[in-house]
Amino acid sequence: MCDELKYVFEPLDFGMPMNCVADAAVNSKGDIFAMVEGEVPILVFNSKGKYLYGWGKGVIAGSHGIFIDADDYIYVADSGDHVVMKFTPDGNLLMTIGTRGVHSDTGSINANFKTIKQSAGPFYAPSKVSVSPKGEIFVSDGYGNARIHRFSPDGKLIKSWGNPGDKPGEFRVPHGVAIDENDNVYVADRENNRVQIFDVEGNLKTIWENIYRPDGICVSKDLVYVAELGHRMYVDNVMFEPYENSPWSQVRVFDKTGVEKARFGEPEGWIAGNLFAAHSINVDSEGSIYVGEAAWPANESTPPENLHPALQKFRRV
């Protein structure tokens, strides 16, 4: 491993419990949009963690993925209602892709990826949405489906690809998706422990192996950021059995050739500055990393009482 880059933990004082943050993104002003499990699913903070406002009550059924484009529009992957939505920064709904409350026919039972019989169209519990520099919308349809969907900026389906499985080009929970300026599509293929990279037509270009349950992935400038969930959490619906030295949750940073430039996170995941259950990752304009954690519910364990807030910032130095 090459530690060319360094990051330091920077505490944020939210002034409220932050128990389960599915995802978080930062706009051009440096405001943090946290997607949480709660009555108000979108909480907005300034760069220091001071609460500003919230929205999404009664509109977002399943908090899972959030993305902010270059014009500060907000895109949300709603895993509960099987839709992707576009909002203004203050929460006015502009566009909905999919039919609210209706999932596609993959044969999956309760969005369990192990029960998928075939891939299908959009959506069955989508996990993440990202927008390319050209404005196209990409969605990882990752729990009850095994596909990547590509849409035009106005929400028209252009192409879908992927099938359930572990062969090249197949997916077991495509949980995150990101697109760089060269139209490379990076997919966090979580339960296959790898990142797969495609062109926008769905042609496989390369695979990065031995990445332990990549949950979140994002691209900023020449770097690819990956949040690893590791092999210690959520063992009721996965492809492994935990052991004494199972990989723990970490952040890893790569260049675009797949060479690792940094990693952080120690085994004591409940301690602030470490990671208990990294679920998402995003980067601001200064290169600081924001990691959201799905700290609970976890069927097989109870989080420690002194568990840190489920959204942490790591500043590049």
C-alpha positions as CSV (number, residue, x, y, z in Angstrom):
1,M,0.0,0.0,0.0
2,C,1.2,3.5,-0.8
3,D,0.3,6.3,1.6
4,E,0.8,9.2,-0.7
5,L,-2.3,11.0,0.6
6,K,-3.1,11.9,4.2
7,Y,-6.4,12.6,5.8
8,V,-7.3,13.7,9.4
9,F,-10.5,13.3,11.2
10,E,-12.3,16.6,11.7
11,P,-15.2,16.4,14.2
12,L,-18.5,18.0,13.3
13,D,-20.9,19.2,16.1
14,F,-24.3,18.4,14.7
15,G,-26.2,19.2,17.9
16,M,-28.5,16.3,17.4
17,P,-28.3,12.5,17.3
18,M,-26.9,11.1,14.0
19,N,-27.6,7.4,14.4
20,C,-28.0,6.2,10.8
21,V,-26.8,8.2,7.8
22,A,-27.5,6.4,4.5
23,D,-25.7,8.9,2.4
24,A,-24.4,12.5,2.4
25,A,-23.3,15.0,-0.2
26,V,-21.9,18.6,-0.2
27,N,-23.1,21.4,-2.5
28,S,-21.1,24.2,-4.0
29,K,-21.5,26.4,-0.9
30,G,-20.1,23.6,1.4
31,D,-23.4,22.8,2.9
32,I,-23.8,19.1,3.9
33,F,-27.0,17.3,2.9
34,A,-27.3,14.2,5.1
35,M,-29.8,11.5,4.2
36,V,-31.0,9.9,7.4
37,E,-33.5,7.3,8.7
38,G,-36.1,9.5,10.3
39,E,-39.3,11.5,9.9
40,V,-37.4,14.2,8.1
41,P,-35.1,12.3,5.8
42,I,-32.9,15.2,4.4
43,L,-31.0,17.3,7.0
44,V,-28.9,20.2,5.8
45,F,-25.9,21.5,7.8
46,N,-23.3,24.1,7.2
47,S,-19.6,23.1,6.8
48,K,-19.2,23.1,10.6
49,G,-22.2,20.9,11.3
50,K,-24.7,23.6,12.3
51,Y,-28.2,22.6,11.4
52,L,-29.8,24.8,8.8
53,Y,-33.1,23.1,7.6
54,G,-34.6,19.8,6.6
55,W,-37.1,18.5,4.1
56,G,-38.5,15.3,2.5
57,K,-41.1,14.4,5.0
58,G,-43.8,12.3,3.4
59,V,-42.0,12.3,0.1
60,I,-39.0,10.0,0.6
61,A,-40.0,6.6,1.8
62,G,-36.6,4.8,1.9
63,S,-33.5,6.9,2.5
64,H,-30.6,5.4,0.6
65,G,-28.7,7.5,-2.0
66,I,-28.2,11.2,-2.6
67,F,-26.2,13.1,-5.2
68,I,-25.7,16.8,-5.9
69,D,-24.9,17.9,-9.4
70,A,-22.8,20.9,-10.6
71,D,-25.9,23.1,-10.5
72,D,-26.7,22.1,-6.9
73,Y,-29.8,20.0,-7.8
74,I,-30.4,17.1,-5.5
75,Y,-31.0,13.6,-6.8
76,V,-32.3,10.9,-4.4
77,A,-32.5,7.1,-4.7
78,D,-35.6,6.0,-2.8
79,S,-35.2,2.3,-2.0
80,G,-38.6,2.2,-0.3
81,D,-40.8,3.5,-3.1
82,H,-38.5,2.2,-5.9
83,V,-38.0,5.6,-7.6
84,V,-35.3,8.2,-8.3
85,M,-36.2,11.9,-7.7
86,K,-34.7,15.3,-8.6
87,F,-35.2,18.2,-6.2
88,T,-34.2,21.8,-5.8
89,P,-31.9,22.5,-2.9
90,D,-34.8,23.4,-0.7
91,G,-36.8,20.3,-1.5
92,N,-39.1,21.1,-4.3
93,L,-39.7,18.0,-6.4
94,L,-38.8,18.5,-10.1
95,M,-38.8,15.0,-11.6
96,T,-39.6,11.4,-10.7
97,I,-38.2,8.4,-12.5
98,G,-40.1,5.2,-12.0
99,T,-43.6,4.5,-10.6
100,R,-43.9,5.2,-6.9
101,G,-44.5,2.1,-4.9
102,V,-44.2,-0.3,-7.8
103,H,-41.1,-2.4,-8.2
104,S,-39.9,-4.3,-11.3
105,D,-40.3,-8.0,-11.7
106,T,-37.1,-9.7,-10.8
107,G,-38.6,-12.5,-8.7
108,S,-36.8,-11.1,-5.6
109,I,-38.4,-11.6,-2.3
110,N,-38.3,-8.5,-0.1
111,A,-35.4,-7.1,-2.1
112,N,-33.1,-9.9,-1.0
113,F,-30.4,-10.2,-3.7
114,K,-30.1,-13.9,-3.1
115,T,-33.6,-14.5,-4.4
116,I,-33.4,-12.6,-7.7
117,K,-34.4,-14.8,-10.6
118,Q,-33.7,-12.4,-13.4
119,S,-32.7,-8.8,-14.0
120,A,-35.4,-6.4,-15.0
121,G,-36.0,-2.7,-15.7
122,P,-36.0,0.1,-13.3
123,F,-36.4,-0.2,-10.2
124,Y,-36.4,-2.6,-7.3
125,A,-34.9,-0.9,-4.2
126,P,-32.4,1.3,-6.0
127,S,-29.3,2.0,-4.0
128,K,-27.5,5.1,-5.5
129,V,-27.9,7.7,-8.2
130,S,-25.1,9.7,-9.8
131,V,-25.0,12.3,-12.6
132,S,-22.3,12.3,-15.2
133,P,-20.4,15.5,-16.3
134,K,-22.6,15.4,-19.4
135,G,-25.8,15.4,-17.3
136,E,-26.8,11.8,-17.8
137,I,-28.3,10.0,-14.8
138,F,-26.9,6.6,-13.7
139,V,-28.6,4.4,-11.1
140,S,-27.3,1.3,-9.3
141,D,-30.4,-0.9,-8.9
142,G,-28.9,-3.0,-6.3
143,Y,-31.0,-4.9,-3.8
144,G,-33.9,-6.5,-5.6
145,N,-32.3,-6.1,-9.0
146,A,-28.8,-6.5,-10.4
147,R,-28.5,-3.7,-13.0
148,I,-27.1,-0.3,-13.8
149,H,-29.5,2.0,-15.6
150,R,-28.5,5.0,-17.7
151,F,-31.0,7.8,-18.3
152,S,-31.0,11.0,-20.3
153,P,-31.0,14.3,-18.3
154,D,-34.8,14.4,-18.6
155,G,-35.2,10.9,-17.2
156,K,-35.7,8.8,-20.3
157,L,-34.1,5.3,-20.1
158,I,-31.2,4.9,-22.5
159,K,-29.7,1.6,-21.5
160,S,-29.5,-1.0,-18.8
161,W,-27.0,-3.7,-18.2
162,G,-26.1,-6.5,-15.7
163,N,-27.3,-9.8,-14.4
164,P,-27.2,-11.5,-11.0
165,G,-24.0,-13.5,-10.4
166,D,-20.3,-13.3,-9.9
167,K,-19.0,-13.5,-13.4
168,P,-17.4,-10.5,-15.1
169,G,-20.2,-8.0,-15.8
170,E,-22.6,-9.6,-13.3
171,F,-23.5,-8.1,-10.0
172,R,-24.4,-9.1,-6.4
173,V,-25.7,-5.9,-5.0
174,P,-24.4,-3.1,-7.2
175,H,-24.5,-0.7,-4.3
176,G,-22.8,2.4,-5.6
177,V,-22.1,4.1,-9.0
178,A,-19.9,7.0,-10.1
179,I,-19.0,8.4,-13.5
180,D,-15.8,10.3,-14.4
181,E,-15.2,13.0,-17.1
182,N,-14.0,10.2,-19.5
183,D,-17.3,8.4,-19.3
184,N,-16.0,5.6,-17.1
185,V,-18.7,4.1,-15.0
186,Y,-17.4,2.7,-11.6
187,V,-19.7,0.2,-9.9
188,A,-19.3,-0.9,-6.3
189,D,-20.2,-4.5,-6.7
190,R,-20.6,-5.1,-3.0
191,E,-21.2,-8.8,-2.3
192,N,-18.7,-9.7,-5.0
193,N,-16.0,-7.8,-3.2
194,R,-14.9,-5.8,-6.2
195,V,-15.3,-2.6,-8.2
196,Q,-16.2,-3.1,-11.9
197,I,-15.5,-0.4,-14.4
198,F,-17.5,0.0,-17.6
199,D,-18.0,2.5,-20.5
200,V,-21.4,4.2,-20.7
201,E,-22.6,1.5,-23.1
202,G,-22.1,-1.2,-20.4
203,N,-19.0,-2.7,-21.9
204,L,-16.7,-4.0,-19.2
205,K,-13.2,-2.4,-19.1
206,T,-11.6,-3.7,-16.0
207,I,-12.2,-5.1,-12.5
208,W,-10.5,-4.1,-9.2
209,E,-10.6,-7.2,-6.9
210,N,-10.1,-7.7,-3.1
211,I,-12.2,-4.7,-2.1
212,Y,-14.1,-5.8,0.9
213,R,-17.8,-5.1,0.3
214,P,-17.6,-1.7,-1.3
215,D,-20.7,0.2,-0.3
216,G,-20.0,3.7,-1.6
217,I,-17.9,5.0,-4.5
218,C,-17.3,8.5,-5.9
219,V,-14.8,10.1,-8.3
220,S,-13.3,13.5,-7.9
221,K,-10.6,14.8,-10.2
222,D,-8.0,12.0,-10.6
223,L,-9.0,9.9,-7.6
224,V,-11.6,7.2,-6.8
225,Y,-12.9,7.0,-3.3
226,V,-14.3,3.7,-1.9
227,A,-16.1,3.1,1.4
228,E,-15.7,-0.6,2.4
229,L,-18.3,-2.0,4.7
230,G,-16.0,-4.9,5.5
231,H,-16.9,-8.4,6.7
232,R,-18.0,-7.7,10.3
233,M,-21.5,-6.3,9.8
234,Y,-24.9,-7.4,8.3
235,V,-24.0,-11.1,8.1
236,D,-27.6,-12.3,7.8
237,N,-27.8,-11.6,4.1
238,V,-24.4,-11.8,2.6
239,M,-22.0,-14.3,0.9
240,F,-19.5,-14.8,3.8
241,E,-19.0,-16.0,7.3
242,P,-17.2,-13.7,9.7
243,Y,-14.0,-14.9,11.4
244,E,-11.7,-13.5,14.1
245,N,-9.7,-11.3,11.8
246,S,-12.4,-10.4,9.3
247,P,-11.7,-7.2,7.4
248,W,-13.2,-4.2,9.1
249,S,-14.8,-1.1,7.6
250,Q,-12.4,1.3,6.0
251,V,-12.0,4.1,3.4
252,R,-9.6,3.5,0.5
253,V,-8.4,6.0,-2.1
254,F,-7.2,4.9,-5.5
255,D,-5.9,6.6,-8.7
256,K,-7.8,5.8,-11.9
257,T,-5.5,2.9,-12.7
258,G,-6.4,1.1,-9.4
259,V,-3.3,1.9,-7.5
260,E,-4.1,2.5,-3.8
261,K,-3.0,6.0,-2.6
262,A,-4.4,5.9,0.9
263,R,-6.5,4.1,3.4
264,F,-7.8,4.7,6.9
265,G,-10.0,3.1,9.5
266,E,-8.9,0.9,12.4
267,P,-10.5,-2.2,13.9
268,E,-12.1,-0.2,16.8
269,G,-14.8,1.0,14.5
270,W,-17.0,2.6,17.2
271,I,-14.3,5.2,18.1
272,A,-14.6,8.6,16.4
273,G,-12.2,8.7,13.4
274,N,-12.7,5.0,12.7
275,L,-15.6,3.4,10.8
276,F,-18.2,1.0,12.2
277,A,-20.3,0.4,9.0
278,A,-19.3,2.7,6.2
279,H,-22.3,2.9,3.8
280,S,-21.5,5.9,1.6
281,I,-18.8,8.3,0.6
282,N,-18.6,11.7,-1.0
283,V,-15.9,14.4,-1.5
284,D,-16.2,18.2,-1.4
285,S,-14.4,20.7,-3.6
286,E,-11.4,20.8,-1.2
287,G,-10.9,17.1,-1.2
288,S,-12.4,16.4,2.2
289,I,-14.2,13.1,2.6
290,Y,-17.6,12.6,4.1
291,V,-18.6,9.0,5.2
292,G,-22.1,8.1,6.1
293,E,-22.6,5.0,8.2
294,A,-25.6,2.6,8.4
295,A,-24.7,1.9,12.0
296,W,-28.0,0.2,12.8
297,P,-30.2,-1.7,12.6
298,A,-27.9,-4.7,12.3
299,N,-29.7,-8.0,13.0
300,E,-26.7,-9.7,14.4
301,S,-25.3,-7.1,16.8
302,T,-26.1,-4.0,18.9
303,P,-23.9,-1.0,18.4
304,P,-21.7,0.0,21.3
305,E,-23.2,2.7,23.6
306,N,-20.3,5.1,22.8
307,L,-20.6,4.8,19.0
308,H,-19.5,7.9,17.2
309,P,-22.0,9.9,15.0
310,A,-22.9,8.2,11.8
311,L,-21.5,11.0,9.6
312,Q,-17.8,11.8,9.8
313,K,-15.5,14.2,7.9
314,F,-11.9,13.5,7.0
315,R,-9.9,16.5,5.8
316,R,-7.1,16.1,3.3
317,V,-3.8,17.4,4.5
